[in-house]
Amino acid sequence: MNSVVKCNVPVLLVAFNRLHTVQKTFEIIRKVQPPKLYIACDGARVDRKGENDKVEQIKNYLVSSVDWNCEVKTQFQDKNLGCGLGPYEAKKWFFTNEEMGILLEDDVVPNLSFFPYCEELLQRYRYDTRISMIGGFNFFDKGISSNTYYFSRYVLTSGAFASWRRAWKDYDFGISKWEQLKETDFIHKAYPQKHQAEYYAKTFDDVFSGNRNDAWDYQWSFLNLINDWKCILPCCNLVKNMGFGEDATHTISTTDNCAKLFANLPDAEIYFPIKHPVSFHFDFERDNKFLEMQVIKPLSVWQKIKREIKRVFKRKAK
C-alpha cells in the first residue's frame, strides 16, 4: 500500500522466546501504530538452560521499543503455561479488556493491508453473531478474485486474525460438550469424509482427555463448529509464517510439506475498497481444498501395493 497505514483497534502480541521472529512481527506493528498494544509473554521453562534470559530479553525489547503514542498493557507469566494455555490466557485477558481487536503471535508477519482489512470487517460484522473471526491466510488463490474475502466453516488462524469478545466468551479449553456430541453424528456432519471425521474425532478426544494441552486452536475450531459460525478468510494471502526451525515448538522441520506450504505462500495485499461477497454461504470448494490439505486421505491396499512395486523397480533400475 502506498499511503500511510494506521491501525485504530487494539492489538495483542503473544510472544515467548524467539527474539529474531518477534522483532519482525513488532516492526510491522510499529508501522501501523495501534492506540493500544497488549503484550503477553509466557514464562521460561525451568528445564531449558538460558531460556529465562531469552524471555527477559524479549520482554525488555518489546516494552522499550514502543515509540509512538500508545497505551501498553502487559501480561508476563511467572511460570511456563505452554503453547496451549499460554496463548489461551493471553486471549482471555485481551477480551476481558477489549470488545474486539487484532491478535498476532510472534512468528507471523502480516502485510500492511491486513490491518485496515481487519479493522473494516471488525466494524462491519461487530454485532453479527454468525461471524466469529477474520483470518489472514489463504493457501489457494493465486489470481485476482471478484471478492476480497469468503466465508469458511473451518478455522484457519495460524497466528494472525481478528475477533470479538462476543465470540470468545464461551471458549472452553477442555471442550466439555464433546463428551455428549461424540455420541451423535455431529463429527460426520462437520467433516464429510470418513478419514477427516476420524482424524478430528481423535483430536477432540485428545483435547477433552487433556492430552493436547499444547494447543488452543482445536478448542476454537470446536466452538466454531458447534455454533455453526462462519470464519472470514481473504481471497489472497496476507500473512507470512516464520515459525519453522529448531527453536519452534511444533514446526521444527523446515523441509516437510507444511513448512514448504507456508514458506512458499506468495506476498499479497488487499485492494480497497473491499469487495464483499453477495452471499453468506460457505465456500464449499475452498473448504474442501482446505480439508484435503489438512487431512491426507490414507492409501488403499491397492495403492500401497502399487507404491511398493514402484519402489522395487526403482531399486532394480539402480
Rosetta silent file (secondary structure, phi, psi, omega in degrees, C-alpha in Angstrom):
SEQUENCE: MNSVVKCNVPVLLVAFNRLHTVQKTFEIIRKVQPPKLYIACDGARVDRKGENDKVEQIKNYLVSSVDWNCEVKTQFQDKNLGCGLGPYEAKKWFFTNEEMGILLEDDVVPNLSFFPYCEELLQRYRYDTRISMIGGFNFFDKGISSNTYYFSRYVLTSGAFASWRRAWKDYDFGISKWEQLKETDFIHKAYPQKHQAEYYAKTFDDVFSGNRNDAWDYQWSFLNLINDWKCILPCCNLVKNMGFGEDATHTISTTDNCAKLFANLPDAEIYFPIKHPVSFHFDFERDNKFLEMQVIKPLSVWQKIKREIKRVFKRKAK
SCORE:     score description
SCORE:     0.000 S_00000001
   1 L     0.000  135.156 -176.527    0.000    0.000    0.000 S_00000001
   2 L   -79.860  -36.547 -178.761    1.361    3.402   -0.959 S_00000001
   3 L   -79.084  162.267  178.701   -0.422    5.506    1.654 S_00000001
   4 L   -69.500  131.771 -178.826    0.417    5.512    5.341 S_00000001
   5 L  -104.553  127.590  175.375   -1.464    2.750    7.158 S_00000001
   6 L  -119.649  145.746  177.183   -2.662    3.272   10.713 S_00000001
   7 L  -105.707  126.995 -175.633   -4.380    0.742   12.938 S_00000001
   8 L  -108.627    9.926  177.689   -7.231    2.116   15.047 S_00000001
   9 L  -120.036  158.618  179.810   -8.141   -1.000   17.007 S_00000001
  10 L   -64.107  150.246  179.279   -6.283   -2.706   19.876 S_00000001
  11 E  -126.207  136.089  172.502   -3.634   -5.296   19.042 S_00000001
  12 E  -107.260  129.633  173.573   -2.491   -8.283   21.099 S_00000001
  13 E  -114.947  120.108  178.494    1.026   -9.639   20.567 S_00000001
  14 E  -101.303  118.572 -175.130    1.732  -13.070   22.052 S_00000001
  15 E  -123.732  169.650  176.269    5.480  -13.680   22.477 S_00000001
  16 L  -148.779  -93.003 -168.536    7.785  -16.207   24.082 S_00000001
  17 L  -131.774   12.500 -176.262   11.479  -16.896   23.453 S_00000001
  18 L  -115.521   96.151 -176.617   12.432  -16.098   19.824 S_00000001
  19 H   -63.553  -39.319 -175.012   13.797  -12.588   19.506 S_00000001
  20 H   -65.662  -27.683  177.091   14.574  -12.861   15.765 S_00000001
  21 H   -87.430  -40.719 -177.864   10.921  -13.559   14.914 S_00000001
  22 H   -65.233  -29.725  177.531    9.276  -11.214   17.405 S_00000001
  23 H   -63.790  -40.363  179.976   11.366   -8.324   16.084 S_00000001
  24 H   -68.379  -40.660  177.432    9.943   -8.797   12.577 S_00000001
  25 H   -65.221  -42.898 -177.943    6.385   -9.004   13.888 S_00000001
  26 H   -66.238  -35.305 -179.677    6.867   -5.975   16.100 S_00000001
  27 H   -62.382  -33.416  175.345    8.288   -3.868   13.267 S_00000001
  28 H   -69.110  -42.181  177.271    5.008   -4.330   11.378 S_00000001
  29 H   -61.177  -42.078  179.674    3.053   -3.322   14.485 S_00000001
  30 H   -60.164  -35.968 -178.893    5.270   -0.264   14.863 S_00000001
  31 H   -66.647  -34.849 -176.968    4.464    0.812   11.305 S_00000001
  32 H   -94.305  -13.813  171.230    0.701    0.815   11.912 S_00000001
  33 L    49.280   66.150  177.545    0.958    2.262   15.468 S_00000001
  34 L   -63.897  151.702 -179.124   -2.160    0.890   17.191 S_00000001
  35 L   -71.673  -24.928  177.398   -3.544    3.060   20.009 S_00000001
  36 E  -132.666  131.957  177.612   -3.463    0.109   22.419 S_00000001
  37 E  -126.472  120.238  175.392   -0.911   -2.700   22.472 S_00000001
  38 E   -99.747  127.139 -179.187   -1.313   -5.753   24.677 S_00000001
  39 E  -118.018  117.749  177.891    1.889   -7.750   25.147 S_00000001
  40 E  -115.156  134.627 -179.801    1.648  -11.269   26.581 S_00000001
  41 E  -139.935  127.074  179.595    4.711  -13.381   27.247 S_00000001
  42 L   -73.226  159.235  177.676    4.839  -16.877   28.721 S_00000001
  43 L   -78.934  160.142 -179.257    7.317  -17.766   31.443 S_00000001
  44 L   -71.524  151.187  174.986   10.516  -19.687   30.777 S_00000001
  45 L   -80.782  132.806 -172.952   10.666  -23.471   31.108 S_00000001
  46 L   -68.139  -23.064 -177.601   12.712  -24.476   34.135 S_00000001
  47 L   -93.137    6.058  179.895   14.421  -27.344   32.298 S_00000001
  48 L  -108.985  106.487 -177.795   15.684  -25.159   29.414 S_00000001
  49 L   -62.928  130.719  176.694   19.050  -23.645   30.194 S_00000001
  50 L    83.077   -5.831 -176.188   19.306  -19.997   29.240 S_00000001
  51 H   -70.297  -33.024  179.192   15.639  -19.655   28.314 S_00000001
  52 H   -60.716  -39.635  177.997   14.854  -17.269   31.146 S_00000001
  53 H   -64.215  -39.334  178.824   17.426  -14.827   29.775 S_00000001
  54 H   -63.466  -43.741 -179.225   15.842  -15.069   26.303 S_00000001
  55 H   -64.762  -43.648  179.271   12.370  -14.395   27.685 S_00000001
  56 H   -63.472  -38.417  178.422   13.587  -11.422   29.736 S_00000001
  57 H   -61.640  -42.081 -179.873   15.375  -10.014   26.694 S_00000001
  58 H   -66.955  -43.496  179.335   12.178  -10.182   24.648 S_00000001
  59 H   -61.288  -44.825  179.213   10.073   -8.526   27.357 S_00000001
  60 H   -64.495  -41.054  179.314   12.589   -5.700   27.706 S_00000001
  61 H   -61.297  -47.699 -175.354   12.842   -5.273   23.936 S_00000001
  62 H   -65.727  -47.503 -177.337    9.089   -5.041   23.422 S_00000001
  63 H   -65.085  -39.080 -176.460    8.350   -2.641   26.270 S_00000001
  64 H   -80.124  -13.365 -174.308   11.258   -0.343   25.425 S_00000001
  65 H   -94.833   -4.181  177.935   10.544   -0.301   21.662 S_00000001
  66 L   -76.507  102.504 -173.407    7.087    1.274   21.768 S_00000001
  67 L  -115.780   24.061  174.409    7.996    4.743   20.488 S_00000001
  68 L  -126.083  170.119 -179.125    4.570    6.099   19.461 S_00000001
  69 L   -68.595  102.314 -169.546    1.612    7.401   21.454 S_00000001
  70 L  -151.711  137.974  172.123    0.255    4.081   22.694 S_00000001
  71 E   -87.461  117.305 -175.971   -1.330    2.576   25.786 S_00000001
  72 E  -107.150  129.468  174.776    0.711   -0.522   26.610 S_00000001
  73 E  -123.051  142.329 -176.788   -0.570   -3.346   28.800 S_00000001
  74 E  -126.690  146.966  171.712    1.478   -6.403   29.716 S_00000001
  75 E  -131.874   97.916 -178.174    0.791   -9.921   30.936 S_00000001
  76 E  -108.136  114.308 -177.402    4.080  -11.586   31.851 S_00000001
  77 L   -76.593  139.208  176.590    3.697  -15.083   33.282 S_00000001
  78 L   -76.968  -34.089 -179.937    5.984  -16.134   36.143 S_00000001
  79 L  -116.687  158.456  179.752    5.712  -19.813   35.209 S_00000001
  80 L   -78.368  121.796  178.152    5.564  -21.520   31.836 S_00000001
  81 L   -93.127  -18.159 -179.220    1.989  -22.316   30.828 S_00000001
  82 H    94.329  172.831 -173.947    2.902  -23.891   27.483 S_00000001
  83 H   -85.510    8.869  169.829    1.780  -23.173   23.946 S_00000001
  84 H  -104.958  -64.277 -179.110   -1.816  -24.138   24.705 S_00000001
  85 H   -66.624  -33.352 -179.274   -2.679  -22.465   27.994 S_00000001
  86 H   -59.056  -59.379  176.870   -0.266  -19.578   27.399 S_00000001
  87 H   -60.816  -36.254  178.774   -1.972  -18.190   24.258 S_00000001
  88 H   -60.873  -47.934  179.706   -5.390  -19.046   25.706 S_00000001
  89 H   -63.510  -35.432  178.524   -4.747  -16.997   28.861 S_00000001
  90 H   -64.350  -44.832 -178.672   -3.397  -14.142   26.718 S_00000001
  91 H   -69.466  -38.823  177.596   -6.529  -14.045   24.552 S_00000001
  92 H   -62.291  -42.880  177.060   -8.838  -14.345   27.550 S_00000001
  93 H   -61.318  -44.053 -179.274   -7.011  -11.400   29.169 S_00000001
  94 H   -61.233  -48.394 -176.254   -7.268   -9.376   25.967 S_00000001
  95 H   -78.707  -12.390  169.113  -11.004   -9.924   25.528 S_00000001
  96 H   -67.939  -31.553 -176.659  -11.653   -9.232   29.199 S_00000001
  97 H   -99.594  -23.199 -174.000  -10.416   -5.727   28.480 S_00000001
  98 L  -128.652  145.478  177.376  -11.446   -5.199   24.838 S_00000001
  99 L   -74.853  -32.203 -177.686  -14.599   -5.768   22.830 S_00000001
 100 E  -161.149  163.948  178.026  -12.651   -6.562   19.662 S_00000001
 101 E   170.474 -175.331 -178.570   -9.205   -6.421   18.161 S_00000001
 102 E  -106.729  135.619 -176.211   -6.361   -7.991   16.194 S_00000001
 103 E  -120.214  127.061 -177.757   -4.363  -10.908   17.606 S_00000001
 104 E  -129.395  138.161  169.554   -0.829  -11.762   16.473 S_00000001
 105 E   -96.912  162.879 -166.323    1.650  -14.412   17.511 S_00000001
 106 L   -81.548   14.303  177.908    5.338  -13.664   17.403 S_00000001
 107 L  -125.605   22.861  178.118    6.194  -15.751   14.332 S_00000001
 108 E  -125.409  146.411  177.271    3.926  -14.113   11.739 S_00000001
 109 E  -124.083  102.924  179.285    4.443  -11.050    9.548 S_00000001
 110 E   -77.251  149.781  167.241    1.201   -9.590    8.181 S_00000001
 111 L   -64.809  149.769 -178.100    1.019   -7.449    5.077 S_00000001
 112 L   -59.186  -31.844 -179.067    0.223   -3.832    5.982 S_00000001
 113 L   -70.272  -13.491  177.044   -3.173   -4.113    4.286 S_00000001
 114 H   -58.143  -35.552 -173.757   -4.093   -6.834    6.801 S_00000001
 115 H   -72.669  -52.600  176.420   -4.775   -4.156    9.422 S_00000001
 116 H   -65.708  -29.558  174.860   -7.329   -1.922    7.610 S_00000001
 117 H   -60.971  -49.366  178.763   -8.908   -5.105    6.198 S_00000001
 118 H   -64.328  -43.569 -176.225   -9.423   -6.458    9.730 S_00000001
 119 H   -61.667  -45.052 -179.575  -10.497   -3.093   11.078 S_00000001
 120 H   -64.105  -41.501 -177.659  -13.188   -2.550    8.454 S_00000001
 121 H   -76.675  -29.232  172.854  -14.608   -6.049    8.850 S_00000001
 122 H   -59.784  -41.080  179.141  -14.487   -5.883   12.651 S_00000001
 123 H   -73.765  -41.152 -176.607  -16.773   -2.877   12.430 S_00000001
 124 H   -62.938  -41.062 -175.666  -18.977   -4.282    9.652 S_00000001
 125 L  -108.596   23.244 -175.309  -19.702   -7.547   11.483 S_00000001
 126 L   -53.363  -40.561 -176.350  -19.408   -6.198   15.010 S_00000001
 127 L  -112.104   11.389 -178.510  -22.896   -7.349   16.020 S_00000001
 128 L   -91.329  101.555 -174.147  -23.344  -10.156   13.509 S_00000001
 129 L   -74.707    1.159  172.869  -23.313  -13.315   15.607 S_00000001
 130 L   -79.303  -19.174 -173.508  -22.996  -15.502   12.510 S_00000001
 131 E  -108.186  133.684 -176.753  -19.359  -14.398   12.128 S_00000001
 132 E  -111.199  -29.382 -174.291  -16.641  -15.427   14.597 S_00000001
 133 E  -159.620  165.263  177.315  -13.287  -14.293   13.208 S_00000001
 134 E  -127.087  111.976 -176.914  -11.353  -12.605   10.399 S_00000001
 135 E   -95.652  171.954 -178.889   -8.302  -14.533    9.213 S_00000001
 136 L  -120.407   -7.771 -175.686   -5.290  -13.543    7.145 S_00000001
 137 L   -95.384  147.266  172.838   -4.139  -16.790    5.491 S_00000001
 138 L  -148.843  122.076 -177.976   -5.055  -18.148    2.079 S_00000001
 139 L   -95.109  -11.310 -162.131   -3.448  -21.261    0.590 S_00000001
 140 L  -111.723  -43.676 -168.966   -5.372  -21.475   -2.638 S_00000001
 141 L   -84.814  122.500  179.692   -5.979  -18.278   -4.572 S_00000001
 142 L  -107.229  -20.071 -177.539   -3.142  -17.070   -6.782 S_00000001
 143 L  -107.328 -168.486 -179.287   -5.071  -14.708   -9.062 S_00000001
 144 L   -83.455  134.579 -179.812   -7.459  -11.803   -8.705 S_00000001
 145 L  -107.084  155.305  177.102  -10.845  -12.607   -7.174 S_00000001
 146 L   -72.142  -19.965  176.915  -14.142  -10.793   -7.658 S_00000001
 147 L  -116.121  162.955  176.286  -14.419  -10.606   -3.857 S_00000001
 148 L   -84.917  -30.391 -175.103  -11.965   -9.588   -1.143 S_00000001
 149 E  -149.936  169.381  177.115  -12.897  -12.426    1.201 S_00000001
 150 E  -138.368  170.263 -179.490  -15.042  -15.530    1.568 S_00000001
 151 E  -103.952  129.406 -179.978  -16.835  -17.424    4.334 S_00000001
 152 E  -119.710  150.654  175.675  -15.405  -20.685    5.630 S_00000001
 153 L   -82.402  -18.144 -170.230  -16.770  -23.260    8.016 S_00000001
 154 L  -112.467  143.397 -177.562  -13.292  -24.094    9.273 S_00000001
 155 L   -76.577  131.158  171.157  -10.905  -22.129   11.432 S_00000001
 156 L  -138.176   91.632 -177.723   -7.593  -21.057    9.917 S_00000001
 157 L   -94.076  -55.345 -179.753   -5.863  -18.684   12.342 S_00000001
 158 L    47.405   38.280  169.242   -2.153  -19.588   12.035 S_00000001
 159 L    88.798    2.375 -179.972   -1.171  -16.802   14.357 S_00000001
 160 E  -149.944  109.952  179.309   -2.857  -13.786   12.738 S_00000001
 161 E  -164.296  174.619  176.602   -6.559  -12.967   12.946 S_00000001
 162 E  -129.883  153.241 -178.804   -9.145  -10.628   14.431 S_00000001
 163 E  -161.149 -174.207 -175.610  -12.200  -11.374   16.542 S_00000001
 164 E  -127.110  154.328  175.825  -14.722  -10.145   19.098 S_00000001
 165 H   -59.429  -37.876 -177.338  -15.366  -10.714   22.789 S_00000001
 166 H   -58.894  -30.144  179.142  -18.874  -11.965   21.947 S_00000001
 167 H   -82.740  -33.466 -174.838  -17.341  -14.955   20.127 S_00000001
 168 H   -85.841  -11.819 -172.930  -14.685  -15.750   22.737 S_00000001
 169 L   -64.160  -25.020 -179.191  -16.860  -15.563   25.841 S_00000001
 170 L  -102.940   11.831  178.438  -17.897  -19.243   25.564 S_00000001
 171 L   -58.952  132.782 -177.399  -14.431  -20.599   24.753 S_00000001
 172 L  -128.094  107.784 -175.630  -13.862  -23.829   26.699 S_00000001
 173 L   -60.834  -30.612 -178.297  -10.272  -25.070   26.871 S_00000001
 174 L   -96.213    5.537 -178.147  -11.435  -28.554   27.854 S_00000001
 175 L    35.816   61.904 -174.504  -14.296  -28.745   25.259 S_00000001
 176 L   -61.657  -26.450 -178.290  -16.670  -30.266   27.830 S_00000001
 177 L   -72.776  -14.076 -178.593  -19.523  -30.555   25.292 S_00000001
 178 H   -63.144  -32.675 -176.968  -17.553  -33.092   23.240 S_00000001
 179 H   -56.843  -38.730  178.753  -18.428  -35.918   25.672 S_00000001
 180 H   -84.762  -40.711 -175.278  -22.074  -35.781   24.580 S_00000001
 181 H   -67.751  -27.799 -178.553  -21.568  -34.733   20.979 S_00000001
 182 L   -66.737  -18.111  178.589  -19.196  -37.608   20.191 S_00000001
 183 L   -88.227   -0.898  179.510  -22.123  -39.995   20.632 S_00000001
 184 L  -108.671 -172.836  176.957  -24.071  -38.196   17.896 S_00000001
 185 L   -92.106   18.556 -177.588  -23.481  -37.666   14.176 S_00000001
 186 H   -53.821  -49.574 -173.289  -22.018  -34.213   14.893 S_00000001
 187 H   -68.364  -32.094 -179.361  -18.493  -35.002   13.710 S_00000001
 188 H   -76.418  -27.040  173.678  -19.675  -36.624   10.462 S_00000001
 189 H   -74.484  -34.301 -179.209  -21.810  -33.598    9.619 S_00000001
 190 H   -73.881  -37.009 -177.432  -18.862  -31.307   10.310 S_00000001
 191 L  -127.097  106.660 -168.806  -16.369  -33.356    8.276 S_00000001
 192 L   -67.253  -31.159 -178.504  -17.929  -35.132    5.278 S_00000001
 193 L   -88.021  140.903 -175.498  -15.149  -37.628    4.531 S_00000001
 194 H   -57.098  -45.340 -177.165  -14.741  -40.604    6.846 S_00000001
 195 H   -67.494  -29.427  176.487  -10.981  -40.188    7.294 S_00000001
 196 H   -70.756  -44.734  178.890  -11.471  -36.483    8.110 S_00000001
 197 H   -61.451  -41.844  179.606  -14.155  -37.239   10.692 S_00000001
 198 H   -65.477  -40.534  179.488  -11.967  -39.911   12.288 S_00000001
 199 H   -61.274  -49.034 -176.448   -8.970  -37.579   12.419 S_00000001
 200 H   -75.421  -29.850  174.212  -10.862  -34.779   14.155 S_00000001
 201 H   -62.441  -42.639  177.197  -12.763  -37.147   16.448 S_00000001
 202 H   -64.870  -40.724  179.164   -9.395  -38.453   17.659 S_00000001
 203 H   -63.052  -46.344  179.805   -8.109  -34.886   18.028 S_00000001
 204 H   -67.721  -32.817  172.986  -11.136  -33.782   20.054 S_00000001
 205 H   -58.976  -45.133 -178.955  -10.817  -36.940   22.175 S_00000001
 206 H   -65.019  -41.390  178.570   -7.237  -35.943   22.967 S_00000001
 207 H   -64.565  -45.964 -178.030   -8.211  -32.370   23.813 S_00000001
 208 H   -62.779  -37.933 -177.935  -11.102  -33.499   26.018 S_00000001
 209 L   -82.616   -2.498  178.323   -8.920  -36.014   27.884 S_00000001
 210 L    87.298   11.845 -178.824   -6.197  -33.418   28.491 S_00000001
 211 L   -90.978    0.935  178.347   -3.640  -34.933   26.126 S_00000001
 212 L  -127.787   52.046  177.656   -3.470  -31.857   23.864 S_00000001
 213 L   -75.635    1.502  178.408   -2.619  -29.074   26.288 S_00000001
 214 L   -91.524    9.612 -177.241   -0.113  -27.871   23.705 S_00000001
 215 L  -137.572  148.834  172.955   -2.877  -26.370   21.542 S_00000001
 216 L  -120.308  -19.277 -172.261   -5.558  -23.699   21.856 S_00000001
 217 H   -82.710  -22.461  173.704   -6.894  -23.587   18.272 S_00000001
 218 H   -63.784  -38.366  178.412   -8.550  -27.024   18.233 S_00000001
 219 H   -66.135  -36.942  177.835  -10.802  -25.744   21.016 S_00000001
 220 H   -67.314  -40.729  175.756  -11.545  -22.634   18.974 S_00000001
 221 H   -61.026  -44.152 -179.997  -12.383  -24.811   15.966 S_00000001
 222 H   -60.366  -44.962  179.132  -14.705  -26.899   18.123 S_00000001
 223 H   -61.156  -39.885  178.177  -16.518  -23.797   19.398 S_00000001
 224 H   -64.116  -41.617 -177.755  -16.974  -22.580   15.827 S_00000001
 225 H   -66.683  -44.238 -175.878  -18.388  -25.917   14.693 S_00000001
 226 H   -70.375  -21.353  177.848  -20.926  -26.320   17.484 S_00000001
 227 H   -98.330   -2.948 -178.553  -22.216  -22.791   16.848 S_00000001
 228 L    55.900   41.600 -179.522  -22.168  -23.158   13.053 S_00000001
 229 L   -79.549  160.314  175.883  -20.190  -19.931   12.841 S_00000001
 230 E  -107.357  136.417  174.419  -18.614  -18.500    9.712 S_00000001
 231 E  -104.161  134.748  175.753  -14.949  -17.539    9.523 S_00000001
 232 E   -88.406  128.032  176.317  -13.882  -14.776    7.166 S_00000001
 233 E  -129.146  144.357 -175.460  -10.794  -15.615    5.114 S_00000001
 234 E   -76.901  155.290  178.422   -9.146  -13.394    2.477 S_00000001
 235 L   -87.206   13.214  168.146   -9.096  -14.214   -1.231 S_00000001
 236 L  -151.956  156.749 -176.705   -5.326  -13.663   -1.236 S_00000001
 237 L   -79.470  131.957 -176.366   -2.694  -14.478    1.340 S_00000001
 238 L  -113.842   -1.967 -170.366   -1.850  -11.615    3.713 S_00000001
 239 E  -135.655  135.875  172.086    0.482  -13.278    6.216 S_00000001
 240 E  -102.500  135.501  178.904    3.924  -14.866    6.187 S_00000001
 241 E  -103.930  125.222 -179.834    4.691  -17.501    8.832 S_00000001
 242 L  -104.674    4.874 -168.312    8.253  -17.609   10.196 S_00000001
 243 L   -82.390   43.723  177.906    7.614  -20.236   12.842 S_00000001
 244 L  -123.006  136.831  178.375    9.691  -23.056   11.405 S_00000001
 245 L   145.495 -179.916 -173.695   13.044  -24.231   12.693 S_00000001
 246 L   -65.085  -26.049 -178.435   14.880  -25.884   15.558 S_00000001
 247 L   -91.653    5.817  177.043   13.632  -23.355   18.129 S_00000001
 248 L   -80.425  162.828  178.686    9.967  -23.937   17.272 S_00000001
 249 L   -87.459  -47.695 -177.873    7.651  -25.994   19.484 S_00000001
 250 L  -105.369  -47.305 -170.079    5.657  -27.899   16.845 S_00000001
 251 L   -96.055   68.601 -176.385    7.019  -26.976   13.414 S_00000001
 252 L   -73.663  -38.589 -178.118   10.676  -27.894   13.846 S_00000001
 253 L   -70.911  142.257  173.887   11.214  -29.105   10.284 S_00000001
 254 L  -106.441    2.793 -174.880   11.918  -26.567    7.554 S_00000001
 255 L  -121.757   -6.589 -179.134   11.581  -29.129    4.761 S_00000001
 256 L   -74.538  174.908 -174.010    8.315  -31.008    5.411 S_00000001
 257 H   -62.247  -38.454 -179.756    5.162  -30.325    3.395 S_00000001
 258 H   -63.772  -46.734  179.834    3.685  -27.953    5.965 S_00000001
 259 H   -62.081  -43.231 -179.945    6.840  -25.821    6.110 S_00000001
 260 H   -63.978  -37.907 -178.965    7.110  -25.723    2.315 S_00000001
 261 H   -62.907  -49.045 -179.488    3.468  -24.721    2.006 S_00000001
 262 H   -68.332  -41.076 -176.256    3.784  -21.772    4.367 S_00000001
 263 H   -65.788  -28.319 -175.553    7.223  -20.735    3.123 S_00000001
 264 L   -98.644    7.967  177.553    6.080  -20.579   -0.495 S_00000001
 265 L   -66.714  132.847 -177.787    2.919  -18.581    0.018 S_00000001
 266 L   -72.633  149.780  172.572    3.040  -15.501   -2.228 S_00000001
 267 L   -72.816  140.943  179.560    3.045  -11.986   -0.815 S_00000001
 268 L  -152.617  173.056  175.362   -0.185  -10.164   -1.496 S_00000001
 269 L  -149.814  157.094  177.827   -2.283   -7.283   -0.262 S_00000001
 270 L   -79.916  136.822  173.578   -5.914   -6.249   -0.085 S_00000001
 271 L  -102.240  134.955 -176.704   -7.043   -3.611   -2.537 S_00000001
 272 L  -105.179  150.045    6.253   -9.608   -1.131   -1.312 S_00000001
 273 L   -73.096  152.665  179.285  -12.496   -0.588   -1.320 S_00000001
 274 L   -65.057  136.888  175.978  -13.235   -4.062   -0.028 S_00000001
 275 L   -99.218  115.028 -174.536  -15.482   -6.172   -2.256 S_00000001
 276 L   -89.457  145.075  176.156  -17.973   -8.027   -0.097 S_00000001
 277 L   -61.732  147.930  179.788  -19.498  -11.415   -1.025 S_00000001
 278 L   -84.418  -14.490 -177.980  -23.067  -11.264   -2.266 S_00000001
 279 L  -126.787  149.931  176.664  -23.944  -14.463   -0.371 S_00000001
 280 L   -93.752   10.078 -179.176  -23.382  -15.617    3.209 S_00000001
 281 L   -71.031  150.774  172.553  -22.990  -19.241    2.123 S_00000001
 282 L   -62.817  148.010  174.467  -19.877  -21.213    2.979 S_00000001
 283 L   -89.154   91.387 -172.614  -17.372  -21.541    0.148 S_00000001
 284 H   -66.265  -32.400 -179.550  -17.502  -25.346   -0.104 S_00000001
 285 H   -63.838  -48.691  178.148  -14.903  -25.556   -2.862 S_00000001
 286 H   -68.040  -38.083  179.019  -12.228  -23.794   -0.813 S_00000001
 287 H   -61.971  -41.587  178.092  -13.302  -25.594    2.363 S_00000001
 288 H   -65.047  -38.579  177.031  -12.901  -28.978    0.686 S_00000001
 289 H   -63.030  -40.345  178.673   -9.459  -27.987   -0.569 S_00000001
 290 H   -62.112  -45.876 -179.495   -8.509  -26.980    2.946 S_00000001
 291 H   -65.704  -37.411  177.783   -9.633  -30.315    4.397 S_00000001
 292 H   -63.294  -35.241  178.280   -7.817  -32.246    1.667 S_00000001
 293 H   -76.340  -38.148 -174.688   -4.646  -30.394    2.576 S_00000001
 294 H   -73.596  -39.982 -176.460   -5.182  -30.660    6.332 S_00000001
 295 L  -125.993  104.964 -178.157   -6.043  -34.370    6.493 S_00000001
 296 L   -72.682  130.196  179.420   -4.352  -36.591    3.934 S_00000001
 297 L   -69.056  129.610 -179.810   -6.548  -39.473    2.796 S_00000001
 298 L   -64.912  148.685  179.589   -4.933  -42.817    3.679 S_00000001
 299 L   -70.800  143.595  173.340   -3.836  -45.029    0.809 S_00000001
 300 L   -73.444  168.946  178.957   -5.963  -48.007   -0.102 S_00000001
 301 H   -58.856  -44.290 -179.038   -4.454  -51.508   -0.035 S_00000001
 302 H   -64.900  -37.954  177.325   -4.116  -51.468   -3.843 S_00000001
 303 H   -65.527  -37.723  177.852   -2.420  -48.049   -3.771 S_00000001
 304 H   -65.892  -39.779  178.647    0.062  -49.316   -1.178 S_00000001
 305 H   -63.895  -45.455  178.678    0.828  -52.357   -3.355 S_00000001
 306 H   -60.903  -40.603  179.260    1.380  -50.146   -6.423 S_00000001
 307 H   -63.954  -40.663 -179.509    3.674  -47.867   -4.428 S_00000001
 308 H   -68.201  -37.113  177.494    5.723  -50.821   -3.225 S_00000001
 309 H   -62.444  -42.937  178.646    6.013  -52.211   -6.768 S_00000001
 310 H   -61.397  -39.894  179.181    7.340  -48.849   -7.978 S_00000001
 311 H   -63.964  -40.564  179.574    9.922  -48.834   -5.195 S_00000001
 312 H   -62.141  -45.486 -179.444   11.096  -52.324   -6.151 S_00000001
 313 H   -65.319  -36.859  178.165   11.515  -51.330   -9.805 S_00000001
 314 H   -64.797  -40.640  179.397   13.405  -48.168   -8.836 S_00000001
 315 H   -66.187  -39.055  179.439   15.828  -50.160   -6.716 S_00000001
 316 H   -68.089  -34.861 -179.832   16.414  -52.645   -9.520 S_00000001
 317 H   -65.667  -25.995  178.519   16.957  -49.825  -12.027 S_00000001
 318 L   -75.926    0.000    0.000   19.824  -48.534   -9.938 S_00000001
